[in-house]
Structure formats: C-alpha cells, structure tokens
Amino acid sequence: MANETKTEKKAEKELKKLQEQKAKKEKKAAKALEAREKRKASIEKSNEKQAAKEKKRRNMTKGQRARRILLPLLAVLVAVAIALCGFFGVFDRAVAAEKTADGDRISVAEYEYYNRMYFNYYYQMSQQYDQYYGSYYGAGAGKMMTGYDYTKTPADQEFVPNEEAGLTVDKKYGDHPVLLFAMGDGNHSLATAKANWEKIKATLPEAERADHPARYALIELNNVHDEGIIFEPIHRVVFGVEGKTFLDALQKKLAEQNGPVEVLPVAQKAEGGEKHIIPFFYGDTEGTLVISDPAAQLAVGTLQNAIDAVLKDLGGEVDYIHGDDVVKDLAKKPNAVGFLLPTMQKGELFSTVVYDGALPRKTFSMGEAAEKRYYLEARLLEK
C-alpha cells in the first residue's frame, strides 16, 4: 500500500513538470508569433509608405522635379558666395565709413588696410627706436630714423631733417662707425653661396658674369627687436677631458685673458652685462665662474675664447647644446664638462659686432632647437 502511494506521488510530480514545460513552450511560441506579426506589420507599413512616395514621385510635374533638385543646389551656391564675399572683404568694401586726408570717403576695409600696412608699421618702428636707442641718440630717435612721430596722428606728421632736430648718430660707438645692418649667417648659407659664386665666376666670360643667377643671394631683412624673433642661448659641453683638470686650466686661461676669476661652489644663474657669470657642471660637481672685468662684450665670447685656448693644450672637443637640462645630463657622463650661458639681449647685438667684430660661433639661436630642426634650402644656380 505504501509503495503504491509513493508511485502515485512520483507520477504526479512528473506530470506537473511536463505540464510546466509545455506551458513554457506555448508561451515562448506565443511570443515568437507576436514578434513575427509585429515585423510583418512593420514591413507592410514601410511598403505602404514607399508605395505612397513612389506614387507621389510619379505624379510630380517636371517643374516640381526641377525645383526639388535646383533649390538645394542654389542654397549651397549662395552659402559659398557669401563665404567668399566675407573672406575677400566684399561687404566691408561696400561700406564707405572713413575719410582720407583729401576728403574722399573710403571703405572700412581700405582704411584698415592702409592704416595697418603703412601707418602702423612706421609708428611701431618709431616707438621701438625711441625705446631702444633713445638713450644713445636722444629724444626723438624714432622720428629721426623713420620720419614719423608715434606720439602724433597721421594728419599731424611733419618731417624734420636730422640737422634741424639736433639729432646725430656719429658718436654712438665712440670712435667706431655706426653699424646699419648685421648679417646673420649661422648656417653659412651666404658664405657657401659666395664661395660657390667665386667658383662659377672663374669659368665665365666677363659678359656673362653681370647677370648670372649664382651672383645673387636671397636675404630676409628683419628688425631684430620684432617680437617674433626670440633669442635662445646655445650652451657648451666639452668632451674628452677630466673635469677638475679642465676647470683649473680654464680658470687660469680666463684670468690671463680677462683678469681675476672667482670660482663659487654652487651653480648660479648665468648672466651677462658688466660681469659674466657662467655656471659649470661635471659629474656630481657644480659651480660658477665669475669674470668681473671681461674683455669681450658677451659671456659666450669670454667662455669660447678660453675654451679654444685650453683645448689646444689638453685636447678634447666642444659641442654646442640647446637646453639647460640637456647640458646637465651630458655633463654627468665621464670626461665631460658642461657650461650654461645667458640669453643674449637684442640690444647687445650691434654693439658687440662693432667692438668685437663677428660674433663667436653659436652665440645664440633664434628659437628653440625643436622649432627649426628640419628645413631645406635650395635654389637653381644655372642660367
């Protein structure tokens, strides 16, 4: 009797399980059927819309079809035309808003163009000359050099000859003549062009020398005080020398060339001017050379003259390095000594060339090394 009861309960459980499985399958089938119906309805709706569009397209007239194509194209052309007019200043030029000195009215664009390209240029030049050379030439140096007084409006400008203004420049450098232009040829492009011309000239008859393309070189004339020109120092690292031995010899040579030299046990900031302060590094050692009465105008000249003389006796070689951190890293290597140099001031350029002649090699860099690492110079030299 007990066995029959157990069998019945087991059968009931299996039946119940089968019923649950059947219910799940039916529910799943119902969901699948519902999804299929939804997809079918969606497809039918999409087909209806497509059919309506097709019917509308077939019923369109030629004019409607043309407008459908031309209107978007016209909108694009109008947008392009407006952009080009704005770029070339057509709208500004159509607005006459300023008067010239003779009373004619000109557009805002024309006024700004002439003001920027003519008056502003000379005003800025005049102001810069007053700022940098006024202490040498006296008040009005900017007007003397450019013909414009930046303190007056364009309508109030008057040209005053140098003699009437009492301004002269012949005593700026004492007994030395005034320097008009300084030629920078750090990459030896002009020197190379000159050497090449001399070589070519020797092969040419006299009649062909006057207009041969190799006779001429392209230059770029700049105001050194322009904000776009940035001076960066080029430091020195000497390789192949023992640090202390080289420093001792260098200190002795600096004293011979300039007078007493003080050696400080800590690295100070590099400075030029009346004193030349030059920090040095080798291994874990650092210090500073202080030259109180330098013979050269620039710290780089003071250091380079001494390095050249010492290297003749001790051997080794000097390299020219951009970046303070790079110098310090290189100086930690065996048999290397690094020197940091101050940035050359723009006002020192002409006076240094006047008094010392050509600048020491690698005196300064116009910009960081990474800014001008890759460039190419080329010109056709054949006629």
PyMOL commands that set and color helices and strands:
alter all, ss='L'
color gray80, all
select helices_A, chain A and resi 2-59+62-87+90-93+108-137+141-146+154-156+162-165+189-201+206-209+213-215+243-258+299-314+324-331+346-356+369-372
alter helices_A, ss='H'
color red, helices_A
select strands_A, chain A and resi 96-99+105-107+231-233+235-239+261-264+276-282+285-291+317-321+336-339+364-366
alter strands_A, ss='S'
color yellow, strands_A
deselect
rebuild
show_as cartoon
